[in-house]
Amino acid sequence: MQEALGHKLRLMRAERGLSLREAARQAGVVKETISDIERGHTHPYDVTLAKLAKVYDVPLEELLEEPALAEKAEAPEETGQPAEESEEEQRIPSIAASSLEEAIRFIRALKEQREAEIEEVKQGAMPRAHWDFHLEADNKYLEIIYQAGGFFAFVEEVIARRRMTDFPVQRLCHEFSRHFSDFVKLADEAKALDHQRQSDIHVEHVKGTVKMEEWMHEQSPES
């Protein structure tokens, strides 16, 4: 009975073009619940069946009926959706919208600081000591914390459309990726500016040295 019901539910989901995650979201349950039911590992509670009946737009009685043997056949392959969630998707945890928003605020704050620092150098201020090192250290710090937190993997999945999620989270993933990319590009701009600044200082130093040597030569008695 459990296995037959599972086949029937999987068939209904496939006919409607829903992934496990989409069906679970609409039913208000976790995708593992639907997966276990479809595999015949567990029998759903009546309240869960009622939710699935609403999602699939069928009478609850239809799900409670003994499925016909013909319905035990394998469900057709879902167009554009894998029958089961990929192993990679199951490994990568979801990132909440609030966490993405917090990360974006943090990156934007650092980006504004870096932009202000670059502008000061453009206006004639001296770059801080070992500026290249600090730029790389800041980049590496962000990479480490967001790599460890699963942000990069999740964002990549969403942007590549390998992970189904709601529109606000999709928007935040694109925003996170854009701000992080801009932050890294600013480091390249700052490095180029620092190298140019150091080159200008070296040229001025050489000019000063030449002028000093010329003056000393003029002051020499032998001149």
Rosetta blueprint (number, residue, H / E / L):
1 M L
2 Q H
3 E H
4 A H
5 L H
6 G H
7 H H
8 K H
9 L H
10 R H
11 L H
12 M H
13 R H
14 A H
15 E H
16 R L
17 G L
18 L L
19 S L
20 L H
21 R H
22 E H
23 A H
24 A H
25 R H
26 Q H
27 A H
28 G L
29 V L
30 V L
31 K H
32 E H
33 T H
34 I H
35 S H
36 D H
37 I H
38 E H
39 R L
40 G L
41 H L
42 T L
43 H L
44 P L
45 Y L
46 D H
47 V H
48 T H
49 L H
50 A H
51 K H
52 L H
53 A H
54 K H
55 V H
56 Y H
57 D L
58 V L
59 P L
60 L H
61 E H
62 E H
63 L H
64 L H
65 E L
66 E L
67 P L
68 A L
69 L H
70 A H
71 E H
72 K H
73 A L
74 E L
75 A L
76 P L
77 E L
78 E L
79 T L
80 G L
81 Q L
82 P L
83 A L
84 E L
85 E L
86 S L
87 E H
88 E H
89 E H
90 Q H
91 R H
92 I L
93 P L
94 S L
95 I L
96 A L
97 A H
98 S H
99 S H
100 L H
101 E H
102 E H
103 A H
104 I H
105 R H
106 F H
107 I H
108 R H
109 A H
110 L H
111 K H
112 E H
113 Q H
114 R H
115 E H
116 A H
117 E H
118 I H
119 E H
120 E H
121 V H
122 K H
123 Q L
124 G L
125 A L
126 M L
127 P L
128 R L
129 A L
130 H L
131 W H
132 D H
133 F H
134 H H
135 L H
136 E H
137 A H
138 D H
139 N H
140 K H
141 Y H
142 L H
143 E H
144 I H
145 I H
146 Y H
147 Q H
148 A H
149 G L
150 G L
151 F H
152 F H
153 A H
154 F H
155 V H
156 E H
157 E H
158 V H
159 I H
160 A L
161 R L
162 R L
163 R L
164 M L
165 T L
166 D L
167 F H
168 P H
169 V H
170 Q H
171 R H
172 L H
173 C H
174 H H
175 E H
176 F H
177 S H
178 R H
179 H H
180 F H
181 S H
182 D H
183 F H
184 V H
185 K H
186 L H
187 A H
188 D H
189 E H
190 A H
191 K H
192 A H
193 L H
194 D H
195 H H
196 Q H
197 R H
198 Q H
199 S H
200 D H
201 I H
202 H H
203 V H
204 E H
205 H H
206 V H
207 K H
208 G H
209 T H
210 V H
211 K H
212 M H
213 E H
214 E H
215 W H
216 M H
217 H H
218 E H
219 Q H
220 S L
221 P L
222 E L
223 S L
